[in-house]
Amino acid sequence: MINEMTEKIVDVIGIGLDGISGLNSQTLTLVNRAKFLIGSSRHLSYFLSHPGHKINLGNLQQGIEQIIDLISKEANASIVILASGDPLFFGIGRLLLSQIPSEKLRFHPHISSLQLAFSKVKIPWQDAKIISVHGRSPESLIKNLKQGTEKIAVLTDPECNPIEIAKLCLDLDILVPYDFYICENLGGKDEKITYFAPWNLEKLACLDSGIFSTLNILILIISPIYQGKFKLESLPKFGLPDSVFLNYPDRPGLITKKEIRIAILGQLELQSSQVVWDIGAGTGSVSIEIARLCPESKIFAV
Ligand SMILES: C[S@@+](CC[C@H](N)C(=O)[O-])C[C@H]1O[C@@H](n2cnc3c(N)ncnc32)[C@H](O)[C@@H]1O
């Protein structure tokens, strides 16, 4: 049942890559009755035979100005805005709410790409850190990679794509071994999930950037065997447990043990902003301790 008041409200309707077939009967009725149908060219392409006026949302800000204009001129016309997934999850919803009174808007979320991605890889996600690099700086992603956040979901974009993120992990030389799940075109006919193990990161980084669809979510999970070992923020300031360091598989236990490391750190009488060369660093445990104690120093470990 659709309230007659609907016609004075702008309905923001989430839609997936399954197009019309993914809408429920209520949202479909709203779309069918719309005098103005607004959305990206992909969203509008699902409704080629729709009789209403179609407005292609190219430039978002210009589009919103057009919508505001429509609301004031066509007070009783039914206006529907199509948005991908959940419009209030990194979507147009936030921008609409910042410029249009909330009582004029009604949201109808579809399943979000994030829900679909985690369902496909079959991993619970209530504890995931969600980061969007879609048109944003990768700063938060870098911080979380460095901190060893156990479960990260990244909304990517054509520039900051899974291949660039693999390169970033290699450049940052992060210790944490992440499993990479690249989840493309979720909910669509060409949906695809590709897995890369941490030791295949170089392979991923060498791929051609056009190989993945621009529509993808990247899920990064610390490989189960390493989970719990990389909560860096919960570790002591120095004297890290031996177990947090990666060992050479053929020489397990070959590491400068914690007690010796602590003695070395004391003997070194470290100061900030030094240049430190650790020649024959092995697993790099001493260098890593120095880097954590003196973040302004430059440490080279060979
Ligand atoms: C502006 S956000 C929109 C998110 C959307 N509101 C949602 O609920 O999923 C766009 C980003 O979401 C991701 N995305 C959206 N739909 C997707 C899909 N069907 N498959 C894979 N990723 C998707 C991509 O990372 C894309 O760059």
The ligand as a Gaussian input file, in Angstrom:
#p B3LYP/6-31G(d) Opt

LIG

0 1
 C       29.657000       5.436000      -3.887000
 S       29.851000       3.811000      -3.286000
 C       28.206000       3.263000      -3.229000
 C       27.926000       2.165000      -2.222000
 C       26.471000       1.766000      -2.231000
 N       25.635000       2.804000      -1.682000
 C       26.209000       0.471000      -1.504000
 O       25.362000       0.428000      -0.607000
 O       26.827000      -0.543000      -1.868000
 C       30.466000       3.067000      -4.738000
 C       31.433000       1.928000      -4.445000
 O       30.714000       0.832000      -3.898000
 C       31.199000      -0.387000      -4.432000
 N       30.092000      -1.053000      -5.147000
 C       28.846000      -0.561000      -5.336000
 N       28.091000      -1.467000      -5.969000
 C       28.862000      -2.548000      -6.176000
 C       28.658000      -3.831000      -6.780000
 N       27.473000      -4.156000      -7.277000
 N       29.683000      -4.696000      -6.816000
 C       30.890000      -4.370000      -6.298000
 N       31.143000      -3.201000      -5.716000
 C       30.147000      -2.300000      -5.645000
 C       32.374000      -0.057000      -5.327000
 O       33.539000      -0.120000      -4.545000
 C       32.080000       1.366000      -5.702000
 O       33.265000       2.042000      -6.031000

